Amino acid sequence: MSAEMLAPASEAEVAAAVAAAAAAGEPLAIEGNGSKRALLRPVQAARTLSLRNLSGITLYRPQELILAAWAGTPLPEIEAALAEKGQHLIAEPPDFSVLFGAERPATLGGVVAANLSGPRRIAWGAMRDHVLGIRAVNGAGEVFRSGGRVLKNVTGLDLCKLLAGSHGTLGVLTEITLKVLPAPEAVGTVAVRVPDLTAGVRVLSAGLGSPFGVSGAALLPDGDPATGLAGPVALLRIEDFAASVAYRTERLRGELTGAGQVSVLDDATSRALWRAVRDAAPLGAAPEEAVWRVSVQPTGGPAVAEAARAAGLGKLLLDWGGGLVWIAGPATPEAHAAVVAAARAQGGTFTLFRAPEPLRATVPVLPEEPAPLAAISRRVKAVMDPKGVLNPGRMRAGL
């Protein structure tokens, strides 16, 4: 963490702070509430620019399914406002406060900048897919905007998707406009006890390919003690009106009867279980351990998990139909090398999602980009942040 913290309360003050840093050639660590400081590489900067005081919902039109808020707005505040109108955030952004040991909740800007999405991503898309518009400050201290506050918006370059997932390295998000949707009246889960992870992914694929509108597909290798589910267990979620959920879960249960022991979980149990999956709680990661995420074709998920187990990394969780493999274990270069090798063997990618600073500072936290893509990244960085003052080194050394 940087020694000095700047916490401007307006967009103009954010722009002035960045402009001053650019003029002095002094890098800034960009954050909201600092809830994800242990994510990716540590940023070496004398000062932190926090958006925590740039907070509040600036526009909410429930009838039009649109919400806008300053980037420093805590996510629970936005979720509460939506819940009052029976609506929710489509991408189901996770709450990693326990995983990261954070004292303050995540902010809207932080979630969008990291492009964090929950189990619903497999059915409804990533966080970036629901960003309608942004206001931001580039590395020269200039305010710019992209997109707007309407659903049909096709003007200009789509900088919304560029900044979503850039981890504050290309611009400081100041205001974000999102599309929202009505929240489901009920949630049901079909749980299938499977013999192994490969069989579990087949169950998830069958559920996702069914006509019953599955909105979550996860695999718990060790089951779930809270619900008494023995592992490995495949979980398929259905969300909708209560009568529709009851009908569709029963139909799906009937279709999966031959795959293993099948049960249907009620609304309250389902909501708690999928919150846990969303937040990677079943991983059971200890505070001193490293946590990796491997993205791979769903059919490659079991192989990645087995390779991790063979390397002594036995804490696992598979989401997104088997295409997202969470792994926790010792924060060592050897463990990291094993995860990287497992991801590469299946043609996937990896993220060192959480680790002590010494490990994050000395190993790649993301795969190296192919030369042509790396050249494009450098050109984009040069345009958006010519002095390199925004979160330098956050994603890759030297950038």
Beta strands, then each sheet from edge to edge (+ up, - down):
strand 1: 4-6
strand 2: 28-31
strand 3: 47-50
strand 4: 57-61
strand 5: 66-70
strand 6: 87-89
strand 7: 131-137
strand 8: 143-147
strand 9: 172-182
strand 10: 186-193
strand 11: 214-220
strand 12: 233-240
strand 13: 261-265
strand 14: 290-295
strand 15: 315-319
strand 16: 324-329
strand 17: 349-354
sheet 1: 1+ 3+ 2+
sheet 2: 4+ 5- 9+ 6-
sheet 3: 4+ 5- 9+ 7- 8+
sheet 4: 11+ 12- 10+ 13-
sheet 5: 15+ 16- 14+ 17-
end
